[in-house]
Amino acid sequence: MTYQVLTDESPGKMALPVTPSQVWIISTLEVAVSWQDDHHLMLVHPSYPLAGQHNSPLHDEGYWAPPFVAYPVPIEFSPPTTAGSLLRLATEAADRIDIERDLNHLAYQMGLRDIQLRRRSPFLELKVSPRSPSTVKAYYILRHGLVGVDTSSSRNLADPEQRRGYVFLPLLGYLRATEVRPGEEHGRSERWFLGKPLMSNVEHVLQEEMRRLVISEEGLDVQPELFHRVERGVLCVVDLAGYGTALRYAFEHMHTFSTTAERAQDEFRRRVAHELHTMLGDLGTTQAQFAGDGFVAAFPERAFTNTTALITNIVTRWEVLVGLIEQLNGSIRSPEKRVGTRMVLHQGDYSYGRIAGTRSFAAAFDGTAVIEAVRLEQGLATASKERSAPMFTSLPRRSHLIAVSGQLAEQVKPLESGTGSPFGGWTALGETSLTAKEYEGDAFVYRVRVAETERPSPEGEAS
């Protein structure tokens, strides 16, 4: 187990504790981005652990690292055995490479233009390979700070929808945001951030407060509004009624001699989850948050300009999922254990992206319209279960319902089911008030009939 840092000040004749099997030049791009009263260092996740590696860490997480370009250094006749020969091999190789050109290329691929770089103090690590823990390698870390960029590309630094996968490590709050854990595989303790360890070169740089301060002072100011989008559009909230009950039924009754109870339950759950994700993919939105048996999704007006056509597509695609649910229901003999569905369609202003700026690690929704849509779905669940309005009194145990908010109903014409309506295959139950917690809103409710003969359920059994 080996970890050693070498610099220009290391004694040239000092013998290396282990001869490296490979030598690499790692040219890092240190990008600090502002948020509130701190700057945050941009990190990426360059690789998952390789399969089948001897002595791989049990955590199986990979490492956070700054964006970088890597170059292998040829070892021709014999590997270096002293600090001086290793540094000489690495520096001579680096002198033959146009590293700043490659960093400009990296920045271009990151969506950045007209950048300004500043060299920072290099160092060399001799350590166990992060991806191949059975080997010891040497890494010559050439640090470059990104200290200037054309502001028109600043949104590519913010990565509002997290398509680039950036996370941002606080510099002022570095010690509070990280924790130290033992790392026996690499012969040293490791600092962790957001559930993954930091690459050792990151930890080495940031362990000194003065270096953190320098990176912060040369950081880039990114406007807070670039971390998320402010949108207006259609919001869709979906939930399955009785899903947990159906999963228990699958576990208890849907296994065979060749299929275990756990496998039957997992297959049921996977089919539903696959269809929910496929539905939104087919509809063309990626603004979504999934939670088990449902989701919140949005369709921004800037991309979905025809609201009526959009609602038609959503309802048509939803009918496919309802058909799958009914296939699954056909395997459930007890009607009270079958699955129903609820969908709410709403319209309004919302935000989507890194709502907490650099401290966000997943894209999320915010805004009054999102809360209203969620509350309408909760109100629909309560009303259909408690039969709080006449339209719900004769519903079967598990129904397939769509509620359209009053705001959206004004945009979708005609409201009643029939030719030309997005709800042509659905039965209009009428307009009602839906209440959940402190919210109350009007909605038009529709229901689709299923092929099986339906019978009203006893009081209180619908959900």
C-alpha positions as CSV (number, residue, x, y, z in Angstrom):
1,M,0.0,0.0,0.0
2,T,1.6,3.2,-1.2
3,Y,0.9,6.9,-1.4
4,Q,3.5,9.6,-1.8
5,V,3.5,13.1,-3.2
6,L,6.6,14.4,-4.9
7,T,7.5,18.0,-5.9
8,D,10.4,19.8,-7.4
9,E,11.7,20.1,-3.8
10,S,11.8,16.3,-3.2
11,P,15.4,15.0,-2.9
12,G,16.4,13.7,-6.3
13,K,18.3,10.7,-5.0
14,M,15.4,9.6,-2.8
15,A,14.5,6.0,-3.6
16,L,10.9,5.3,-4.5
17,P,9.2,2.9,-2.2
18,V,7.7,1.1,-5.1
19,T,8.6,1.2,-8.8
20,P,5.6,2.4,-10.8
21,S,4.3,0.1,-13.5
22,Q,3.0,3.1,-15.5
23,V,3.5,6.9,-15.6
24,W,0.8,9.3,-16.6
25,I,0.5,13.0,-17.1
26,I,-2.8,14.3,-15.8
27,S,-3.6,17.9,-16.9
28,T,-6.5,19.1,-14.7
29,L,-8.8,22.0,-15.4
30,E,-9.8,23.6,-12.0
31,V,-13.1,25.5,-12.4
32,A,-14.5,27.4,-9.5
33,V,-18.0,28.6,-9.8
34,S,-19.7,31.2,-7.5
35,W,-22.9,30.6,-5.5
36,Q,-24.1,32.8,-2.8
37,D,-21.1,33.5,-0.4
38,D,-18.8,30.7,-1.6
39,H,-17.0,29.4,-4.7
40,H,-17.4,25.7,-5.6
41,L,-15.0,23.5,-7.4
42,M,-16.5,21.7,-10.4
43,L,-16.0,17.9,-10.3
44,V,-16.9,15.1,-12.7
45,H,-17.2,11.3,-12.3
46,P,-14.9,10.0,-15.0
47,S,-15.3,6.3,-14.5
48,Y,-17.2,3.6,-12.6
49,P,-14.9,1.0,-11.1
50,L,-13.7,-1.6,-13.6
51,A,-15.2,-5.1,-13.1
52,G,-13.0,-7.9,-12.0
53,Q,-10.2,-5.9,-10.5
54,H,-8.2,-7.4,-7.7
55,N,-8.3,-5.4,-4.4
56,S,-11.1,-3.1,-5.7
57,P,-12.7,-1.0,-2.9
58,L,-15.8,-2.5,-1.4
59,H,-17.7,0.8,-1.8
60,D,-17.7,0.3,-5.6
61,E,-18.3,4.1,-6.2
62,G,-15.5,5.5,-8.4
63,Y,-14.0,8.9,-7.6
64,W,-14.8,12.6,-8.1
65,A,-12.2,14.4,-10.1
66,P,-11.8,17.8,-11.9
67,P,-12.1,17.7,-15.7
68,F,-8.8,16.5,-17.1
69,V,-6.8,15.3,-20.1
70,A,-4.5,12.3,-19.6
71,Y,-1.4,11.3,-21.4
72,P,0.6,8.0,-21.0
73,V,4.3,8.5,-20.6
74,P,6.4,5.8,-22.4
75,I,8.8,3.9,-20.2
76,E,11.4,2.6,-22.7
77,F,14.0,0.4,-21.1
78,S,13.6,0.5,-17.3
79,P,11.2,2.2,-14.9
80,P,12.4,5.1,-12.7
81,T,13.5,4.1,-9.3
82,T,14.3,7.5,-7.7
83,A,12.3,10.7,-7.2
84,G,14.6,12.6,-9.5
85,S,14.4,10.1,-12.4
86,L,10.6,9.9,-12.1
87,L,10.2,13.7,-12.1
88,R,12.7,14.0,-15.0
89,L,10.8,11.4,-17.1
90,A,7.5,13.1,-16.5
91,T,8.6,16.7,-17.0
92,E,10.5,15.9,-20.2
93,A,7.4,14.1,-21.6
94,A,5.2,17.1,-20.6
95,D,7.5,19.5,-22.5
96,R,6.8,17.6,-25.7
97,I,3.0,18.0,-25.4
98,D,0.9,21.1,-26.3
99,I,-1.1,20.8,-23.1
100,E,-2.8,24.1,-23.3
101,R,-4.1,23.4,-26.7
102,D,-5.6,20.1,-25.4
103,L,-7.2,22.0,-22.5
104,N,-8.7,24.5,-24.9
105,H,-10.1,21.5,-26.8
106,L,-11.5,20.1,-23.6
107,A,-13.1,23.4,-22.8
108,Y,-14.6,23.5,-26.2
109,Q,-16.2,20.1,-25.6
110,M,-17.6,21.5,-22.4
111,G,-19.4,24.3,-24.3
112,L,-16.9,27.0,-23.2
113,R,-15.3,29.6,-25.5
114,D,-12.7,32.3,-25.3
115,I,-11.2,30.8,-22.1
116,Q,-8.3,32.1,-20.1
117,L,-6.0,29.6,-18.2
118,R,-3.6,30.1,-15.4
119,R,-0.9,27.6,-14.5
120,R,-0.8,26.4,-10.9
121,S,1.8,24.5,-9.0
122,P,2.3,20.9,-10.3
123,F,3.1,17.8,-8.2
124,L,3.6,14.1,-8.7
125,E,1.7,11.3,-7.0
126,L,3.0,7.7,-6.6
127,K,-0.1,5.7,-5.6
128,V,-2.2,2.6,-6.1
129,S,-4.2,3.0,-9.3
130,P,-7.8,4.1,-8.6
131,R,-9.2,1.8,-11.3
132,S,-6.6,-1.0,-11.1
133,P,-5.8,-1.3,-7.3
134,S,-3.4,-4.2,-7.9
135,T,-0.9,-1.8,-9.6
136,V,1.1,1.2,-8.5
137,K,1.3,4.1,-10.9
138,A,2.8,7.6,-11.0
139,Y,0.7,10.6,-11.9
140,Y,2.2,13.9,-12.8
141,I,-0.5,16.5,-12.0
142,L,-0.3,19.6,-14.1
143,R,-2.9,22.1,-12.7
144,H,-4.5,24.8,-14.7
145,G,-7.1,27.2,-13.4
146,L,-10.0,28.4,-15.6
147,V,-9.9,32.1,-14.7
148,G,-11.8,33.6,-17.6
149,V,-14.5,32.6,-20.1
150,D,-16.9,34.3,-22.4
151,T,-20.1,35.0,-20.4
152,S,-22.3,33.7,-23.3
153,S,-21.2,30.2,-22.4
154,S,-21.7,30.5,-18.6
155,R,-24.8,28.3,-18.7
156,N,-22.6,25.4,-19.7
157,L,-20.8,25.9,-16.4
158,A,-24.0,25.9,-14.4
159,D,-25.3,22.8,-16.1
160,P,-28.9,23.5,-15.1
161,E,-30.4,20.2,-16.1
162,Q,-27.3,18.2,-15.1
163,R,-26.9,16.7,-18.5
164,R,-23.1,17.1,-18.1
165,G,-23.1,15.5,-14.6
166,Y,-21.2,18.2,-12.8
167,V,-21.1,18.4,-9.0
168,F,-19.7,21.4,-7.1
169,L,-17.6,21.0,-4.0
170,P,-17.7,24.0,-1.6
171,L,-14.3,25.6,-1.0
172,L,-15.1,27.8,2.0
173,G,-17.2,25.0,3.5
174,Y,-14.9,22.2,2.3
175,L,-14.3,20.6,5.7
176,R,-18.0,20.7,6.5
177,A,-19.1,19.3,3.2
178,T,-16.8,16.4,3.2
179,E,-16.0,13.5,5.6
180,V,-12.9,11.4,6.2
181,R,-13.2,7.6,5.8
182,P,-10.5,4.9,5.9
183,G,-9.3,3.8,2.5
184,E,-7.3,0.6,3.2
185,E,-7.1,-0.4,-0.4
186,H,-5.1,2.8,-1.2
187,G,-3.1,3.0,2.0
188,R,-4.5,6.2,3.2
189,S,-7.7,7.8,4.5
190,E,-10.0,9.4,1.9
191,R,-12.3,12.4,1.9
192,W,-15.8,11.8,0.6
193,F,-18.3,14.1,-0.9
194,L,-21.9,13.3,-2.0
195,G,-21.4,9.6,-1.3
196,K,-18.2,9.2,-3.3
197,P,-14.5,9.6,-2.5
198,L,-12.4,12.5,-3.9
199,M,-9.6,11.6,-6.2
200,S,-6.3,11.9,-4.2
201,N,-5.0,14.9,-6.3
202,V,-8.2,16.9,-5.4
203,E,-7.7,16.1,-1.7
204,H,-4.0,17.1,-1.9
205,V,-4.8,20.4,-3.5
206,L,-7.6,21.3,-1.2
207,Q,-6.1,20.2,2.1
208,E,-4.4,23.6,2.4
209,E,-6.6,26.5,3.1
210,M,-4.4,28.9,1.2
211,R,-4.8,26.9,-2.0
212,R,-8.5,26.8,-1.5
213,L,-8.5,30.6,-1.1
214,V,-6.5,31.1,-4.3
215,I,-8.9,28.9,-6.3
216,S,-11.8,30.9,-4.9
217,E,-10.3,34.3,-5.6
218,E,-9.7,33.3,-9.2
219,G,-13.2,31.7,-9.5
220,L,-15.9,32.6,-12.1
221,D,-19.0,34.5,-11.3
222,V,-22.1,32.7,-12.7
223,Q,-25.5,34.4,-12.4
224,P,-27.8,32.5,-10.1
225,E,-30.6,32.4,-12.7
226,L,-28.5,30.3,-15.0
227,F,-28.7,27.2,-12.7
228,H,-32.3,26.6,-13.6
229,R,-34.9,27.4,-16.2
230,V,-37.9,29.5,-15.5
231,E,-40.7,28.0,-17.6
232,R,-44.3,28.0,-18.4
233,G,-46.0,24.9,-19.6
234,V,-48.2,21.8,-19.0
235,L,-47.6,19.9,-15.8
236,C,-48.5,16.2,-15.5
237,V,-48.7,14.3,-12.2
238,V,-49.2,10.6,-12.2
239,D,-49.8,8.0,-9.5
240,L,-51.0,4.5,-9.4
241,A,-53.8,3.5,-7.0
242,G,-53.4,0.3,-5.0
243,Y,-49.9,-0.3,-6.4
244,G,-48.5,-1.5,-3.1
245,T,-51.4,-3.9,-2.6
246,A,-50.9,-5.3,-6.1
247,L,-47.2,-5.9,-5.4
248,R,-48.0,-7.8,-2.3
249,Y,-50.6,-9.8,-4.3
250,A,-47.9,-10.6,-6.9
251,F,-45.5,-11.7,-4.2
252,E,-48.1,-14.0,-2.5
253,H,-50.0,-15.4,-5.5
254,M,-48.3,-14.8,-8.9
255,H,-45.3,-17.1,-8.5
256,T,-45.1,-20.6,-10.1
257,F,-42.9,-23.7,-9.8
258,S,-40.3,-21.9,-12.1
259,T,-40.8,-18.3,-10.8
260,T,-40.1,-17.3,-7.2
261,A,-42.4,-14.9,-5.4
262,E,-39.6,-12.2,-5.3
263,R,-39.1,-12.6,-9.1
264,A,-42.8,-12.3,-9.8
265,Q,-43.0,-9.1,-7.7
266,D,-39.9,-7.6,-9.3
267,E,-41.2,-8.4,-12.8
268,F,-44.5,-6.7,-12.0
269,R,-42.7,-3.6,-10.7
270,R,-40.2,-3.4,-13.5
271,R,-42.9,-3.6,-16.2
272,V,-44.7,-0.7,-14.7
273,A,-41.5,1.4,-14.1
274,H,-40.4,0.7,-17.7
275,E,-43.7,1.8,-19.1
276,L,-43.7,5.0,-17.1
277,H,-40.2,6.0,-18.3
278,T,-41.0,4.9,-21.8
279,M,-44.1,7.0,-21.9
280,L,-42.3,10.2,-21.1
281,G,-39.5,9.3,-23.5
282,D,-42.1,8.8,-26.3
283,L,-43.7,12.1,-25.5
284,G,-40.4,13.9,-25.7
285,T,-39.8,15.5,-22.3
286,T,-36.9,14.9,-19.9
287,Q,-38.2,17.4,-17.3
288,A,-39.4,14.7,-14.9
289,Q,-39.0,13.4,-11.3
290,F,-39.9,9.8,-10.7
291,A,-41.0,8.4,-7.3
292,G,-41.8,4.7,-7.3
293,D,-45.2,4.3,-8.9
294,G,-45.6,7.8,-10.2
295,F,-43.9,11.0,-11.5
296,V,-44.1,14.7,-11.9
297,A,-43.3,15.9,-15.5
298,A,-43.4,19.1,-17.4
299,F,-43.8,20.1,-21.0
300,P,-42.4,23.6,-21.5
301,E,-44.3,25.9,-23.9
302,R,-41.1,26.9,-25.7
303,A,-40.8,23.3,-26.9
304,F,-44.5,22.2,-26.9
305,T,-46.2,25.1,-28.6
306,N,-49.6,23.4,-29.4
307,T,-51.3,22.7,-26.0
308,T,-54.3,20.9,-27.4
309,A,-52.1,18.6,-29.6
310,L,-49.8,18.0,-26.6
311,I,-52.8,17.0,-24.3
312,T,-54.0,14.7,-27.1
313,N,-50.6,13.0,-27.3
314,I,-50.4,12.6,-23.5
315,V,-53.8,11.1,-23.2
316,T,-53.3,8.8,-26.1
317,R,-50.0,7.6,-24.7
318,W,-51.5,7.2,-21.3
319,E,-54.1,4.9,-22.7
320,V,-51.3,2.6,-23.7
321,L,-50.1,2.4,-20.1
322,V,-53.7,1.9,-18.9
323,G,-53.9,-1.0,-21.3
324,L,-50.7,-2.5,-19.7
325,I,-52.1,-2.0,-16.2
326,E,-55.3,-3.8,-17.3
327,Q,-53.2,-6.7,-18.6
328,L,-51.5,-6.9,-15.1
329,N,-54.9,-6.6,-13.5
330,G,-56.1,-9.6,-15.5
331,S,-53.7,-11.7,-13.4
332,I,-55.1,-10.5,-10.2
333,R,-58.3,-12.4,-9.2
334,S,-59.3,-10.1,-6.3
335,P,-60.8,-6.9,-7.7
336,E,-60.0,-5.0,-4.6
337,K,-56.3,-5.7,-5.1
338,R,-56.1,-4.4,-8.7
339,V,-54.3,-1.3,-9.8
340,G,-56.0,2.0,-10.8
341,T,-54.4,5.1,-12.2
342,R,-54.7,8.8,-11.6
343,M,-53.4,11.6,-13.8
344,V,-53.6,15.3,-13.2
345,L,-52.9,17.9,-16.0
346,H,-52.3,21.5,-15.0
347,Q,-50.7,24.6,-16.6
348,G,-48.6,27.3,-15.1
349,D,-45.2,28.8,-14.3
350,Y,-42.5,26.7,-12.8
351,S,-38.7,26.3,-12.5
352,Y,-36.7,23.3,-13.3
353,G,-33.0,22.5,-12.8
354,R,-30.5,23.1,-10.1
355,I,-32.9,24.8,-7.7
356,A,-30.3,25.1,-5.0
357,G,-27.6,26.2,-7.5
358,T,-24.2,24.5,-7.0
359,R,-25.6,22.6,-3.9
360,S,-28.1,20.8,-6.1
361,F,-27.0,17.3,-7.1
362,A,-30.2,16.4,-9.1
363,A,-32.5,18.5,-11.2
364,A,-35.8,19.3,-9.5
365,F,-39.0,21.3,-9.8
366,D,-40.0,24.4,-8.0
367,G,-42.9,26.8,-8.2
368,T,-46.5,27.3,-7.1
369,A,-47.9,25.6,-10.2
370,V,-46.0,22.4,-9.3
371,I,-47.4,22.4,-5.8
372,E,-50.9,23.0,-7.2
373,A,-50.6,20.0,-9.6
374,V,-49.4,17.7,-6.8
375,R,-52.2,18.9,-4.5
376,L,-54.8,18.3,-7.2
377,E,-53.6,14.7,-7.6
378,Q,-53.7,14.2,-3.8
379,G,-57.2,15.7,-3.8
380,L,-58.3,13.4,-6.6
381,A,-57.0,10.4,-4.6
382,T,-58.9,11.5,-1.5
383,A,-62.1,12.3,-3.3
384,S,-62.2,9.0,-5.3
385,K,-61.5,7.0,-2.1
386,E,-63.8,8.8,0.2
387,R,-66.5,9.4,-2.4
388,S,-66.8,13.0,-1.4
389,A,-68.6,14.1,-4.6
390,P,-71.5,12.4,-6.4
391,M,-69.4,11.6,-9.5
392,F,-67.3,9.2,-7.4
393,T,-70.1,7.3,-5.7
394,S,-70.5,4.6,-8.3
395,L,-66.9,4.1,-9.4
396,P,-65.4,0.6,-9.3
397,R,-62.8,-0.3,-6.8
398,R,-59.9,0.7,-9.0
399,S,-60.6,3.3,-11.7
400,H,-58.5,5.1,-14.3
401,L,-59.1,8.8,-13.8
402,I,-57.8,12.0,-15.4
403,A,-58.3,15.4,-13.8
404,V,-57.8,18.6,-15.9
405,S,-57.3,21.8,-13.9
406,G,-59.6,24.7,-14.5
407,Q,-56.6,26.8,-15.7
408,L,-55.7,24.2,-18.4
409,A,-59.3,23.5,-19.3
410,E,-59.6,27.0,-20.6
411,Q,-56.9,26.1,-23.2
412,V,-58.2,22.7,-24.3
413,K,-61.3,22.9,-26.5
414,P,-63.8,21.3,-26.4
415,L,-64.0,20.2,-22.8
416,E,-66.6,17.5,-23.2
417,S,-65.6,14.1,-24.6
418,G,-66.4,13.6,-28.2
419,T,-65.0,13.9,-31.7
420,G,-62.0,16.3,-31.7
421,S,-61.5,16.2,-28.0
422,P,-58.3,14.9,-26.4
423,F,-60.6,12.8,-24.2
424,G,-62.7,11.2,-26.9
425,G,-62.3,7.7,-25.5
426,W,-63.0,8.8,-21.9
427,T,-66.2,9.5,-20.0
428,A,-66.6,13.0,-18.7
429,L,-67.7,12.8,-15.0
430,G,-68.0,16.6,-14.7
431,E,-66.4,19.5,-12.8
432,T,-65.6,19.2,-9.1
433,S,-63.5,20.8,-6.4
434,L,-60.5,18.9,-5.2
435,T,-58.9,19.6,-1.8
436,A,-55.6,18.6,-0.3
437,K,-54.0,20.2,2.8
438,E,-54.4,24.0,2.4
439,Y,-55.1,23.9,-1.4
440,E,-58.5,23.8,-3.2
441,G,-58.9,23.9,-6.9
442,D,-61.5,23.1,-9.6
443,A,-60.9,20.3,-12.1
444,F,-62.7,18.5,-14.9
445,V,-62.6,14.7,-14.2
446,Y,-62.6,12.0,-16.9
447,R,-62.7,8.2,-16.6
448,V,-61.9,5.4,-19.0
449,R,-63.9,2.2,-19.0
450,V,-62.1,-1.1,-19.1
451,A,-63.3,-4.2,-20.9
452,E,-64.3,-6.1,-17.9
453,T,-67.8,-5.7,-16.5
454,E,-67.5,-3.2,-13.7
455,R,-69.3,-3.2,-10.4
456,P,-69.5,-0.4,-7.9
457,S,-67.4,-1.0,-4.8
458,P,-68.5,-0.8,-1.2
459,E,-68.2,2.5,0.6
460,G,-64.6,3.5,1.2
461,E,-62.9,0.8,-0.9
462,A,-61.9,2.9,-4.0
463,S,-58.6,4.7,-4.0
